[in-house]
Amino acid sequence: MSETQEQGQEPLQSTVQWDSTIDTMLASWCDNAKCYEWMHTEASTVCDSTARRFMILINSLTAVSGLSNVIAGGFAVNGFQIAWVFGGISIFASTLNLLQDKLGYQQSAVIHKKLAQQWASVRLTVEEVISIPYSARKDCKTFLKYVRLDINKATQEGSSIIPKDIRLACFDKFNKIERFDIPDICGKMEHTRIFVNPTVSAASASYPTSPATVVPLEEQK
């Protein structure tokens, strides 16, 4: 038995307790989740609209080609078969259909929609926790562990497929909100936050505490 235990004191435990620092970090995660949810929702809408336009154009060309080919039959002008024109339209429609499959707009729309739902789940989970008193919350360490896993999964699956124009639009939309934490991929770079013991004065901190430095996405390499 250790000397500490012999004196009737409880051994030190490596635990994480709810405090304002944790709340600040969770608020930052929630801001990021809102941005990602918005970006994936926008990307899903764009991809779905593009896929619909492709489908409408392909179906229209196919219908016109088939109907006109039947009507024209073997009609020719100075030896030029009219059916050749409609045959070319049919080939063009097939090419568009192949192009749509390669670009995968419909599949991308489904993926973005799924990711938007994942980020919405993260946002709602965090918002629920930080809106209730510490005494009503679950274990802090366990909660952070599972939320972090959800965030990592959503980030790894979807960050690289967000179009640049949507990232720029996200920066323009949310940058107007004071102290809103925008994801780095949108162009806002800031110092990494560290834990600061409340008993230590801010003057003794050796790490820079300057506000976030905004770097336009176009200037990032």
Backbone hydrogen bonds, N-H to C=O, Kabsch-Sander energy under -0.5 kcal/mol:
donor,donor_aa,acceptor,acceptor_aa,energy
6,E,2,S,-2.0
7,Q,3,E,-1.4
8,G,5,Q,-1.6
9,Q,4,T,-2.0
15,T,13,Q,-1.4
17,Q,15,T,-0.5
23,D,19,D,-2.0
24,T,20,S,-2.3
25,M,21,T,-2.0
26,L,22,I,-2.6
27,A,23,D,-2.4
28,S,24,T,-1.9
29,W,25,M,-2.2
30,C,26,L,-2.5
31,D,27,A,-2.2
32,N,28,S,-2.3
33,A,29,W,-2.5
34,K,30,C,-2.1
35,C,31,D,-1.9
36,Y,32,N,-2.7
37,E,33,A,-2.7
38,W,34,K,-2.2
39,M,35,C,-2.7
40,H,36,Y,-2.7
41,T,37,E,-1.9
42,E,38,W,-2.4
43,A,39,M,-2.6
44,S,40,H,-2.4
45,T,41,T,-2.1
46,V,42,E,-2.4
47,C,43,A,-2.6
48,D,44,S,-2.5
49,S,45,T,-2.3
50,T,46,V,-2.4
51,A,47,C,-2.4
52,R,48,D,-2.1
53,R,49,S,-2.2
54,F,50,T,-2.3
55,M,51,A,-2.3
56,I,52,R,-2.7
57,L,53,R,-2.4
58,I,54,F,-2.7
59,N,55,M,-2.6
60,S,56,I,-2.3
61,L,57,L,-2.5
62,T,58,I,-2.4
63,A,59,N,-2.4
64,V,60,S,-2.7
65,S,61,L,-2.6
66,G,62,T,-2.4
67,L,63,A,-2.6
68,S,64,V,-2.5
69,N,65,S,-1.9
70,V,66,G,-1.6
71,I,67,L,-2.2
72,A,68,S,-3.1
73,G,69,N,-1.8
75,F,72,A,-2.0
77,V,80,F,-2.4
78,N,76,A,-0.5
80,F,77,V,-2.0
81,Q,79,G,-0.7
82,I,75,F,-2.3
83,A,75,F,-0.5
84,W,81,Q,-1.3
85,V,81,Q,-0.5
85,V,82,I,-1.0
86,F,82,I,-1.3
87,G,83,A,-2.1
88,G,84,W,-2.2
89,I,85,V,-1.9
90,S,86,F,-2.0
91,I,87,G,-2.0
92,F,88,G,-2.4
93,A,89,I,-2.3
94,S,90,S,-2.0
95,T,91,I,-2.1
96,L,92,F,-2.2
97,N,93,A,-2.1
98,L,94,S,-2.1
99,L,95,T,-2.5
100,Q,96,L,-2.5
101,D,97,N,-1.8
102,K,98,L,-2.0
103,L,99,L,-2.5
104,G,100,Q,-2.0
105,Y,100,Q,-0.6
108,S,104,G,-2.4
109,A,105,Y,-2.2
110,V,106,Q,-1.7
111,I,107,Q,-2.2
112,H,108,S,-2.7
113,K,109,A,-2.0
114,K,110,V,-2.1
115,L,111,I,-2.4
116,A,112,H,-2.5
117,Q,113,K,-1.8
118,Q,114,K,-1.8
119,W,115,L,-2.5
120,A,116,A,-2.1
121,S,117,Q,-1.9
122,V,118,Q,-2.0
123,R,119,W,-2.7
124,L,120,A,-2.5
125,T,121,S,-2.1
126,V,122,V,-2.4
127,E,123,R,-2.7
128,E,124,L,-2.1
129,V,125,T,-1.7
130,I,126,V,-2.5
131,S,127,E,-0.7
132,I,129,V,-1.5
136,A,133,P,-1.2
137,R,134,Y,-1.5
141,K,16,V,-0.6
143,F,139,D,-2.2
144,L,140,C,-2.7
145,K,141,K,-1.9
146,Y,142,T,-2.0
147,V,143,F,-2.4
148,R,144,L,-2.3
149,L,145,K,-1.7
150,D,146,Y,-2.0
151,I,147,V,-2.4
152,N,148,R,-2.7
153,K,149,L,-2.3
154,A,150,D,-2.2
155,T,151,I,-2.6
156,Q,152,N,-2.6
157,E,153,K,-1.8
158,G,154,A,-1.5
159,S,155,T,-2.2
161,I,158,G,-1.0
162,I,159,S,-1.0
167,R,163,P,-1.7
168,L,164,K,-2.4
169,A,165,D,-2.0
170,C,166,I,-2.2
171,F,167,R,-2.0
172,D,168,L,-2.2
173,K,169,A,-2.0
174,F,170,C,-2.5
175,N,171,F,-2.0
177,I,174,F,-1.3
178,E,176,K,-0.5
180,F,177,I,-1.6
182,I,180,F,-0.9
186,C,183,P,-1.7
187,G,184,D,-1.9
188,K,183,P,-0.8
189,M,187,G,-0.7
189,M,213,T,-1.3
197,N,195,F,-0.5
200,V,197,N,-2.1
204,S,201,S,-1.3
205,A,202,A,-1.2
213,T,189,M,-1.3
214,V,212,A,-0.6
215,V,187,G,-1.8
219,E,216,P,-1.3
220,Q,216,P,-0.5
220,Q,217,L,-1.0
